[in-house]
């Protein structure tokens, strides 16, 4: 009975230690990797663990499209339109 209780205590301790990383993973946080590393390296200090937990609970942002996702001809056309609008003093609306 004693080894089982020790194993259960270790499992609960590890789960509490990695709670910020677990929260970030469940929330699909865009900075999950950084939160995990912070928790892994500085989680043993109470300050590092609290910072990681607060960071894991912050608002997540979906990853948007980058310019590399655009076909080359779209990117070039958009650049030309953007620069000509700037030359005229107009403001170009974002495609996204």
KAGI-V287803 format. One record per pair of residues at least 24 apart in sequence whose C-alpha atoms are under 10 Angstrom apart, sorted by the first residue. I is the first residue (numbers start at 1). J is the second residue. Records with the same first field share a line. If there is no record, write none. Layout:
I=J + J
This chain:
16=49
17=43 + 44 + 49
18=43 + 49 + 52 + 53
19=43 + 49 + 52 + 53 + 56
20=49 + 50 + 51 + 52 + 53 + 54 + 55 + 56 + 57
21=49 + 52 + 53 + 55 + 56
22=53 + 56
23=52 + 53 + 54 + 55 + 56 + 57
24=52 + 53 + 54 + 55 + 56 + 57 + 58 + 60
25=56
26=56
27=56 + 57 + 58 + 59 + 60
28=56 + 60 + 61 + 62
29=55 + 56 + 57 + 58 + 59 + 60 + 61 + 62
30=56 + 59 + 60 + 61 + 62 + 63
31=55 + 56 + 60 + 61
32=56
64=96
65=96
66=96
